[in-house]
Amino acid sequence: MMIKLYSQSDAKYLFDYYSPKVIGKPLTPEPVSNITHLQMIEYADGNYQLVAIGSEVYPGTVKPLSNISTVTKRLGLPSPEEVLESK
């Protein structure tokens, strides 16, 4: 799957829309890592990727992350494309 990139304004809109809906929800099934926050990652061309960051599964390990499209699909939320179409 290709990484979907957004303009800064669209990424910020999605960030604000999804934050209250996904924070605290599971990012990974087993072992469970809950979403702690969303992050906008800027690329050299000025576009952004929106990712969900999970809690550490074990102390000192890398925190898992997943792109917002995968998260919304897993949680049964409207896709980023649907959200942006209705803005």
C-alpha positions as YAML, in Angstrom:
chain: A
units: angstrom
residues:
- id: 1
  name: MET
  ca: [0.00, 0.00, 0.00]
- id: 2
  name: MET
  ca: [1.30, 3.46, -0.89]
- id: 3
  name: ILE
  ca: [1.69, 6.02, 1.83]
- id: 4
  name: LYS
  ca: [-0.94, 8.72, 1.44]
- id: 5
  name: LEU
  ca: [0.38, 12.26, 1.80]
- id: 6
  name: TYR
  ca: [-1.67, 15.37, 2.53]
- id: 7
  name: SER
  ca: [-1.24, 19.11, 2.33]
- id: 8
  name: GLN
  ca: [-0.50, 20.78, 5.65]
- id: 9
  name: SER
  ca: [-4.06, 22.09, 5.96]
- id: 10
  name: ASP
  ca: [-5.62, 18.69, 5.16]
- id: 11
  name: ALA
  ca: [-3.26, 16.89, 7.55]
- id: 12
  name: LYS
  ca: [-4.14, 19.37, 10.32]
- id: 13
  name: TYR
  ca: [-7.86, 18.95, 9.61]
- id: 14
  name: LEU
  ca: [-7.51, 15.14, 9.82]
- id: 15
  name: PHE
  ca: [-5.38, 15.46, 12.96]
- id: 16
  name: ASP
  ca: [-8.10, 17.51, 14.67]
- id: 17
  name: TYR
  ca: [-10.88, 15.22, 13.41]
- id: 18
  name: TYR
  ca: [-9.32, 11.90, 14.38]
- id: 19
  name: SER
  ca: [-7.48, 12.74, 17.63]
- id: 20
  name: PRO
  ca: [-10.50, 12.48, 19.94]
- id: 21
  name: LYS
  ca: [-11.76, 9.42, 18.07]
- id: 22
  name: VAL
  ca: [-8.59, 7.27, 18.15]
- id: 23
  name: ILE
  ca: [-6.54, 8.24, 21.22]
- id: 24
  name: GLY
  ca: [-6.79, 5.44, 23.78]
- id: 25
  name: LYS
  ca: [-7.96, 2.90, 21.19]
- id: 26
  name: PRO
  ca: [-5.84, -0.19, 20.41]
- id: 27
  name: LEU
  ca: [-3.15, 0.25, 17.77]
- id: 28
  name: THR
  ca: [-1.93, -3.34, 17.92]
- id: 29
  name: PRO
  ca: [-3.88, -6.42, 19.03]
- id: 30
  name: GLU
  ca: [-1.43, -8.69, 20.90]
- id: 31
  name: PRO
  ca: [0.42, -7.48, 22.81]
- id: 32
  name: VAL
  ca: [-1.88, -4.50, 23.12]
- id: 33
  name: SER
  ca: [-0.50, -1.03, 22.42]
- id: 34
  name: ASN
  ca: [-2.98, 1.82, 22.74]
- id: 35
  name: ILE
  ca: [-2.79, 4.96, 20.63]
- id: 36
  name: THR
  ca: [-1.25, 7.77, 22.67]
- id: 37
  name: HIS
  ca: [-1.22, 10.52, 20.04]
- id: 38
  name: LEU
  ca: [-1.22, 11.39, 16.36]
- id: 39
  name: GLN
  ca: [1.74, 12.93, 14.59]
- id: 40
  name: MET
  ca: [2.11, 14.83, 11.33]
- id: 41
  name: ILE
  ca: [5.35, 13.82, 9.58]
- id: 42
  name: GLU
  ca: [6.60, 16.42, 7.11]
- id: 43
  name: TYR
  ca: [8.29, 15.31, 3.89]
- id: 44
  name: ALA
  ca: [10.77, 17.32, 1.81]
- id: 45
  name: ASP
  ca: [8.10, 18.29, -0.73]
- id: 46
  name: GLY
  ca: [6.00, 20.01, 1.95]
- id: 47
  name: ASN
  ca: [3.43, 17.24, 2.18]
- id: 48
  name: TYR
  ca: [2.55, 15.37, 5.34]
- id: 49
  name: GLN
  ca: [1.78, 11.85, 6.46]
- id: 50
  name: LEU
  ca: [-0.51, 11.39, 9.46]
- id: 51
  name: VAL
  ca: [0.40, 8.50, 11.77]
- id: 52
  name: ALA
  ca: [-0.89, 7.12, 15.04]
- id: 53
  name: ILE
  ca: [1.73, 6.43, 17.71]
- id: 54
  name: GLY
  ca: [1.15, 3.67, 20.24]
- id: 55
  name: SER
  ca: [2.34, 3.13, 23.78]
- id: 56
  name: GLU
  ca: [5.44, 1.06, 24.50]
- id: 57
  name: VAL
  ca: [4.54, -2.60, 24.70]
- id: 58
  name: TYR
  ca: [7.61, -3.35, 26.81]
- id: 59
  name: PRO
  ca: [9.76, -0.75, 28.61]
- id: 60
  name: GLY
  ca: [12.56, 0.53, 26.41]
- id: 61
  name: THR
  ca: [11.10, -0.76, 23.15]
- id: 62
  name: VAL
  ca: [10.23, 1.23, 20.06]
- id: 63
  name: LYS
  ca: [6.72, 2.66, 20.10]
- id: 64
  name: PRO
  ca: [4.61, 1.19, 17.28]
- id: 65
  name: LEU
  ca: [3.11, 3.46, 14.66]
- id: 66
  name: SER
  ca: [0.62, 3.06, 11.84]
- id: 67
  name: ASN
  ca: [-0.65, 5.35, 9.11]
- id: 68
  name: ILE
  ca: [-4.06, 6.88, 9.68]
- id: 69
  name: SER
  ca: [-5.71, 5.00, 6.78]
- id: 70
  name: THR
  ca: [-4.85, 1.65, 8.36]
- id: 71
  name: VAL
  ca: [-6.03, 2.81, 11.78]
- id: 72
  name: THR
  ca: [-9.38, 4.12, 10.53]
- id: 73
  name: LYS
  ca: [-10.03, 0.91, 8.61]
- id: 74
  name: ARG
  ca: [-9.24, -1.23, 11.65]
- id: 75
  name: LEU
  ca: [-11.44, 0.90, 13.94]
- id: 76
  name: GLY
  ca: [-14.35, 1.18, 11.50]
- id: 77
  name: LEU
  ca: [-14.08, 4.95, 11.12]
- id: 78
  name: PRO
  ca: [-14.61, 6.97, 7.94]
- id: 79
  name: SER
  ca: [-11.53, 6.99, 5.72]
- id: 80
  name: PRO
  ca: [-9.42, 10.15, 5.44]
- id: 81
  name: GLU
  ca: [-10.70, 10.60, 1.89]
- id: 82
  name: GLU
  ca: [-14.33, 10.49, 3.11]
- id: 83
  name: VAL
  ca: [-13.58, 12.97, 5.90]
- id: 84
  name: LEU
  ca: [-11.86, 15.39, 3.52]
- id: 85
  name: GLU
  ca: [-14.70, 15.13, 0.96]
- id: 86
  name: SER
  ca: [-17.22, 16.17, 3.61]
- id: 87
  name: LYS
  ca: [-15.21, 19.11, 4.98]
...
